[in-house]
């Protein structure tokens, strides 16, 4: 007789979220139905509701998982007693790793967050804003202590985040270069563009 | 008696295209009807067809105007007898200027070209690919003559184009910094990130 192993709700929820993020990425959040997610997961739509209340709850899981991860990292980086240039390297590398390894989740948290219901929408927007402020503050420290050239911290953060976001176009073809070299080259260009 | 001044077809077509690009940017190409474009232009939908055959023709006008402008520029830059770093500066500044001054057209040529009908779609994709190759070739020259550090030319072009594309987020708020300083700061970070 096969012993039935109870599936932890958390784990199943995570698996559903992972599958859903691929579908949201491919077809967009709006065009993806709970039925399509259930089908991709090989279960009935009605069973899906045992694990998750709504499509928006899945979106919320994805967006906040990504946002919380970046926030936790920047808090850790801020607390570290490192030169600013090394702090920036840690932040840039995490962004690149996320674009390489958690591409669908990052894509959705970047492009589909507008569909979040309140109060999550406001919360998410605040978290984004606060993240960029903390990031810019680290750049400011580097300018103050002369590690970085005199650049506008807002433009520095915009340039870094946009450049890293461009890995999206690499994800479409995965041609021209391997992930490791892509990372090393981008880190070099961005860090040395900031360094004084 | 008012003398009727004949409107040149080309001029009116350009004006329609300009208006349409704002609507495509706001609501997306698919969700924008010819009727909506006519209304925004203050004419009947039937009159619109005197100037333009279809919505796809407008898209085609927008995409190729942008692509041709960048191609013409890079041909001129290639022919110039300048250090590579100055060639790159000319290219980067044109991309920034276009993001600042022709934002809607650039946005549409970046995000909506997939709706182009054949043979325009293939033509546009080839032009994009060829542009990036020429751009990468200039980077290669700079590495060969030691003006630039040893970076992967593909990653250099990806980083530059993505960073400049990030001006999209500045366009949403136009906060934090004026256009001129945005340009100067971004040019500094990108060029010095490449320079040896």
Interface residues (C-beta under 8 A of the other chain):
Chain A: X149 X151 X152 X154 X155 X156 X158 X159 X161 X162 X163 X164 X165 X166 X167 X169 X170 X176 X177 X181 X182 X185 X186 X188 X189 X190 X191 X192 X193 X194
Chain B: X149 X151 X152 X154 X155 X156 X158 X159 X161 X162 X163 X164 X165 X166 X167 X169 X170 X176 X177 X181 X182 X185 X186 X188 X189 X190 X191 X192 X193 X194
